[in-house]
Amino acid sequence: METIVNTWYCAVSVATVWTSPVSARAIDEPGIANPVRLTRWLENLPYAPRLDLCDGNRIQTQLLFGEPVIVEEVQDGWAKVIAVWQPSNKDERGYPGWVPLIQLKEAKPIHAIGFARVTSGKAQLWNMDGTPSVVIPFNSTLPYIDESGTHLRVCAPTGEALLLKHDAEIAPSIHQFKKQPVSVVVDKGLIFLDLPYLWGGMSSYGYDCSGFTYSMLKACGYSIPRDASDQAGSGEEIPLDNQSLWRKGDLLFFANNEGTASVRHVGFYFGNGLLLHSHNTGKSVEVMKLAGTKLERELCAVRRYGMTKGEMG
């Protein structure tokens, strides 16, 4: 076992953060390789082993290409990491877990003028000679050096690369992306309708419920906790029993035992009594009517992150 404490970056399109080095199974090999074969992994994952990612407590979260982590130790080719961009009550520094070391790249000094964040569902990253590199998902965020013509020149874990301008937005720092009205999160979420649910999912290859809310709010300039239980403990409290005060983009939280147990699910209020959410294993991102459903009886909290259109002027 080697003890290390420094910053590394996710060097594959999406890296899954596992609960322990023995959490991954033989069927998960395409998802722990480099290059990662995420589509093959998910397409060949039957319902039972897909459900076991949750029931077996195998997965914690995921990292997007270029996302920084603290590496605390390395054990048998696995790195114990802290995902510093994902707030969690599990560790004050970020979300903890284990990632195959081959999916990470050690950080090197860079001289960037800002950051570029992917706004397309998926975007092609290009090598400097114009040949295709890796496909990176929605919300991937990379330092950028300059822009020329139709491209941004970015710093990727694999070296300098090009990203089409129409696939990204830019900001002077990671904390200065333009904040949009909270209602816009729903518009962004609709892009992913019918995307299959993935426990621990944080990318446009598959989201879990709180990964979906975290990611859409991130795309609108807001940083919130990673997990539903933490999300329910923050934000602006909105009266649960007065639906007329709910606004498009508010977070609705649900719990077992008709809302009296611990928070287990979250989605966006769509307006008109509708919910936009990434439901559970075997289902997909959907808009559903709350009235008369089990979820209606399990509603336990409403929270607002960010500002409404009127508040933003």
C-alpha positions as CSV (number, residue, x, y, z in Angstrom):
1,M,0.0,0.0,0.0
2,E,1.4,3.4,-1.1
3,T,0.3,6.5,0.8
4,I,-0.2,9.6,-1.5
5,V,-1.9,12.9,-0.9
6,N,-2.0,15.1,-4.0
7,T,-4.3,16.1,-6.9
8,W,-5.1,13.9,-9.9
9,Y,-7.7,14.2,-12.7
10,C,-10.2,11.8,-14.2
11,A,-8.5,10.7,-17.5
12,V,-11.5,8.8,-19.0
13,S,-14.8,10.1,-20.2
14,V,-16.5,8.9,-17.0
15,A,-14.9,7.1,-14.1
16,T,-17.1,5.2,-11.6
17,V,-16.2,5.7,-7.9
18,W,-16.6,2.4,-6.2
19,T,-17.2,1.7,-2.5
20,S,-14.0,-0.5,-2.2
21,P,-11.4,-2.1,-4.5
22,V,-13.4,-5.3,-4.4
23,S,-16.8,-3.8,-5.4
24,A,-16.3,-4.2,-9.1
25,R,-17.3,-7.6,-10.6
26,A,-16.1,-9.4,-13.7
27,I,-19.1,-8.0,-15.6
28,D,-18.0,-4.5,-14.8
29,E,-14.6,-4.8,-16.5
30,P,-15.5,-2.5,-19.4
31,G,-16.4,0.2,-16.9
32,I,-13.0,0.1,-15.0
33,A,-10.7,0.0,-18.1
34,N,-8.8,2.8,-19.8
35,P,-10.1,3.6,-22.3
36,V,-13.4,3.1,-20.5
37,R,-16.1,1.3,-22.6
38,L,-19.0,2.8,-20.8
39,T,-21.7,2.1,-23.4
40,R,-20.6,-1.5,-23.7
41,W,-20.7,-1.9,-19.9
42,L,-24.2,-0.5,-19.5
43,E,-25.7,-2.2,-22.6
44,N,-24.5,-5.6,-21.4
45,L,-25.6,-5.1,-17.7
46,P,-28.8,-7.1,-17.1
47,Y,-31.4,-5.8,-14.6
48,A,-30.2,-8.0,-11.6
49,P,-26.5,-7.0,-11.7
50,R,-27.5,-3.4,-12.5
51,L,-29.8,-3.3,-9.4
52,D,-27.0,-4.9,-7.4
53,L,-24.9,-1.7,-8.0
54,C,-27.3,-0.2,-5.5
55,D,-28.5,-3.1,-3.3
56,G,-24.9,-4.4,-3.0
57,N,-23.6,-0.9,-2.2
58,R,-21.0,-1.2,-4.9
59,I,-21.0,2.4,-6.4
60,Q,-20.7,5.7,-4.7
61,T,-20.7,8.3,-7.5
62,Q,-18.9,9.1,-10.8
63,L,-16.3,11.5,-12.1
64,L,-16.4,13.4,-15.4
65,F,-13.4,13.8,-17.7
66,G,-11.0,16.3,-16.2
67,E,-12.6,16.3,-12.8
68,P,-10.0,16.7,-10.0
69,V,-9.7,14.4,-7.0
70,I,-7.4,14.1,-4.0
71,V,-5.7,10.7,-4.1
72,E,-5.0,9.6,-0.5
73,E,-3.6,6.1,-1.0
74,V,-3.1,3.5,-3.7
75,Q,-3.8,-0.2,-3.1
76,D,-3.4,-3.0,-5.7
77,G,-4.0,-0.6,-8.6
78,W,-6.9,1.2,-7.0
79,A,-6.8,4.8,-5.7
80,K,-8.7,6.0,-2.6
81,V,-10.0,9.4,-3.7
82,I,-11.9,12.4,-2.6
83,A,-14.1,14.0,-5.3
84,V,-13.6,17.7,-4.3
85,W,-16.3,19.1,-6.6
86,Q,-19.0,16.9,-5.0
87,P,-20.0,18.2,-1.5
88,S,-20.9,15.4,0.9
89,N,-21.4,14.9,4.6
90,K,-19.3,11.7,4.2
91,D,-16.2,13.9,4.1
92,E,-15.9,17.7,4.5
93,R,-13.5,17.8,1.5
94,G,-15.8,16.0,-0.9
95,Y,-17.2,12.6,-1.9
96,P,-15.0,9.6,-1.0
97,G,-14.5,6.3,-2.8
98,W,-12.2,4.2,-4.9
99,V,-11.2,4.5,-8.6
100,P,-8.9,2.3,-10.8
101,L,-5.6,4.2,-10.8
102,I,-5.4,3.7,-14.6
103,Q,-8.4,6.0,-15.0
104,L,-6.6,8.9,-13.3
105,K,-3.8,11.2,-14.4
106,E,-1.5,13.1,-12.0
107,A,-1.9,16.8,-12.1
108,K,0.8,19.0,-13.7
109,P,1.2,22.8,-13.6
110,I,-1.0,24.6,-16.2
111,H,-1.4,28.2,-17.3
112,A,-5.0,28.7,-18.3
113,I,-7.1,31.8,-18.6
114,G,-10.4,30.2,-17.6
115,F,-12.6,27.1,-17.8
116,A,-14.8,25.6,-20.5
117,R,-17.8,23.5,-19.6
118,V,-19.5,21.1,-22.0
119,T,-23.1,22.1,-22.7
120,S,-23.9,19.4,-25.3
121,G,-25.1,16.0,-24.3
122,K,-21.8,14.7,-25.4
123,A,-18.9,16.4,-27.1
124,Q,-15.9,15.2,-29.2
125,L,-12.6,16.3,-27.9
126,W,-10.0,16.7,-30.6
127,N,-6.2,16.2,-30.7
128,M,-4.2,19.2,-31.7
129,D,-3.6,17.7,-35.1
130,G,-7.3,17.6,-35.7
131,T,-7.8,13.8,-35.2
132,P,-10.6,12.7,-32.8
133,S,-9.6,12.1,-29.1
134,V,-12.2,11.0,-26.5
135,V,-15.9,11.7,-26.3
136,I,-16.7,13.6,-23.1
137,P,-20.1,14.1,-21.4
138,F,-22.3,17.0,-20.5
139,N,-20.8,19.2,-17.7
140,S,-17.2,18.1,-18.3
141,T,-15.1,21.1,-17.2
142,L,-11.6,21.8,-18.5
143,P,-9.2,24.7,-18.2
144,Y,-8.8,26.6,-21.5
145,I,-5.8,28.4,-22.8
146,D,-7.1,30.4,-25.7
147,E,-9.6,30.3,-28.6
148,S,-9.2,30.3,-32.3
149,G,-11.8,30.2,-35.0
150,T,-14.4,27.6,-34.1
151,H,-12.3,25.9,-31.3
152,L,-11.2,26.4,-27.7
153,R,-7.7,25.1,-26.8
154,V,-8.1,23.3,-23.5
155,C,-5.9,21.5,-21.0
156,A,-7.0,17.8,-20.8
157,P,-5.5,15.2,-18.6
158,T,-4.1,13.7,-21.8
159,G,-2.5,17.0,-22.9
160,E,-3.6,20.0,-24.9
161,A,-6.7,19.4,-27.0
162,L,-9.4,21.2,-28.9
163,L,-13.1,21.6,-28.2
164,L,-15.7,23.1,-30.5
165,K,-17.0,26.4,-29.2
166,H,-20.6,25.5,-29.8
167,D,-20.2,22.5,-27.5
168,A,-19.1,24.6,-24.5
169,E,-19.5,27.7,-22.4
170,I,-16.6,29.6,-20.8
171,A,-15.9,31.4,-17.5
172,P,-12.9,33.1,-15.9
173,S,-13.0,30.6,-13.0
174,I,-14.8,27.4,-11.9
175,H,-17.0,29.4,-9.6
176,Q,-18.0,32.1,-12.2
177,F,-20.1,30.3,-14.7
178,K,-23.2,32.4,-15.5
179,K,-26.1,31.7,-13.1
180,Q,-29.4,31.1,-14.8
181,P,-32.9,31.1,-13.4
182,V,-33.7,27.9,-11.5
183,S,-36.5,27.1,-14.0
184,V,-33.8,26.5,-16.7
185,V,-32.7,23.4,-14.9
186,V,-35.9,21.7,-16.0
187,D,-35.3,22.7,-19.7
188,K,-31.8,21.2,-19.4
189,G,-33.2,18.1,-17.8
190,L,-35.6,17.5,-20.6
191,I,-32.7,16.9,-22.9
192,F,-32.2,13.6,-21.1
193,L,-35.7,12.2,-21.3
194,D,-35.8,8.4,-21.5
195,L,-32.1,8.1,-20.5
196,P,-31.9,4.9,-18.4
197,Y,-31.3,5.3,-14.6
198,L,-27.9,4.4,-13.2
199,W,-27.3,4.1,-9.5
200,G,-24.4,6.5,-8.7
201,G,-24.7,7.9,-12.2
202,M,-23.4,11.5,-12.8
203,S,-23.2,11.7,-16.5
204,S,-25.1,11.8,-19.8
205,Y,-24.6,8.1,-20.0
206,G,-26.9,7.7,-17.0
207,Y,-28.0,9.5,-13.8
208,D,-29.3,8.5,-10.5
209,C,-31.9,10.8,-8.9
210,S,-29.6,13.1,-7.0
211,G,-26.9,12.9,-9.7
212,F,-29.6,14.3,-12.1
213,T,-30.6,17.2,-9.8
214,Y,-26.9,18.0,-8.9
215,S,-25.9,18.0,-12.6
216,M,-28.7,20.1,-14.0
217,L,-28.2,22.7,-11.2
218,K,-24.5,22.6,-11.9
219,A,-25.2,23.3,-15.6
220,C,-27.1,26.4,-14.4
221,G,-24.2,27.7,-12.3
222,Y,-25.2,26.3,-8.8
223,S,-23.2,24.0,-6.6
224,I,-25.3,21.7,-4.4
225,P,-24.5,18.6,-2.3
226,R,-24.2,15.3,-4.2
227,D,-26.7,13.1,-2.3
228,A,-30.5,13.6,-1.9
229,S,-30.3,13.5,1.9
230,D,-27.8,16.3,1.9
231,Q,-29.6,18.3,-0.7
232,A,-32.8,18.2,1.4
233,G,-30.9,19.7,4.3
234,S,-29.8,22.8,2.4
235,G,-31.3,25.3,0.0
236,E,-34.3,27.6,0.7
237,E,-37.2,25.8,2.5
238,I,-40.5,26.1,0.6
239,P,-43.8,25.2,2.3
240,L,-44.7,21.6,1.7
241,D,-48.4,22.0,1.9
242,N,-48.8,25.0,-0.4
243,Q,-48.2,23.9,-4.0
244,S,-49.0,27.4,-5.2
245,L,-45.7,28.6,-3.8
246,W,-43.7,25.9,-5.6
247,R,-41.8,27.0,-8.7
248,K,-40.4,25.3,-11.8
249,G,-37.0,23.9,-10.8
250,D,-37.7,23.5,-7.1
251,L,-36.5,20.2,-5.6
252,L,-39.1,17.7,-4.3
253,F,-37.9,15.1,-1.8
254,F,-39.5,11.8,-1.0
255,A,-39.2,9.3,1.9
256,N,-40.6,5.9,2.8
257,N,-43.4,5.4,5.3
258,E,-45.4,8.2,3.7
259,G,-42.6,10.8,4.1
260,T,-41.6,10.0,7.7
261,A,-38.4,8.0,7.0
262,S,-35.1,9.1,5.7
263,V,-35.0,10.9,2.3
264,R,-34.6,8.3,-0.5
265,H,-35.5,10.2,-3.7
266,V,-35.4,13.6,-5.3
267,G,-36.7,15.3,-8.5
268,F,-37.5,18.6,-10.0
269,Y,-40.9,20.3,-9.8
270,F,-41.9,20.7,-13.5
271,G,-45.0,22.9,-12.8
272,N,-48.7,22.0,-13.0
273,G,-48.4,19.2,-10.5
274,L,-45.7,17.3,-12.5
275,L,-42.3,15.8,-11.5
276,L,-39.2,15.5,-13.6
277,H,-36.9,12.9,-12.3
278,S,-34.5,10.0,-12.9
279,H,-36.6,7.4,-11.1
280,N,-34.9,4.1,-10.3
281,T,-33.2,1.0,-11.8
282,G,-35.1,-0.3,-14.8
283,K,-36.7,3.1,-15.4
284,S,-35.6,6.3,-17.2
285,V,-35.7,10.1,-16.9
286,E,-39.3,11.0,-17.1
287,V,-42.0,13.6,-16.4
288,M,-44.9,12.2,-14.4
289,K,-48.1,13.4,-12.7
290,L,-47.8,13.3,-8.9
291,A,-51.4,13.3,-8.0
292,G,-52.7,9.9,-6.9
293,T,-49.2,8.2,-6.9
294,K,-47.1,6.6,-4.2
295,L,-44.6,9.4,-4.5
296,E,-47.3,12.0,-3.8
297,R,-47.9,10.3,-0.4
298,E,-44.1,10.1,0.2
299,L,-43.4,13.8,-0.4
300,C,-41.4,15.1,2.6
301,A,-39.7,18.4,1.6
302,V,-39.4,21.1,-1.0
303,R,-36.2,23.1,-1.4
304,R,-35.1,25.9,-3.8
305,Y,-31.6,26.4,-5.0
306,G,-30.8,29.6,-6.9
307,M,-33.1,32.3,-8.0
308,T,-36.3,32.5,-10.0
309,K,-36.5,34.5,-13.2
310,G,-38.2,37.4,-11.4
311,E,-35.5,37.5,-8.7
312,M,-32.8,37.6,-11.3
313,G,-34.5,40.5,-13.1
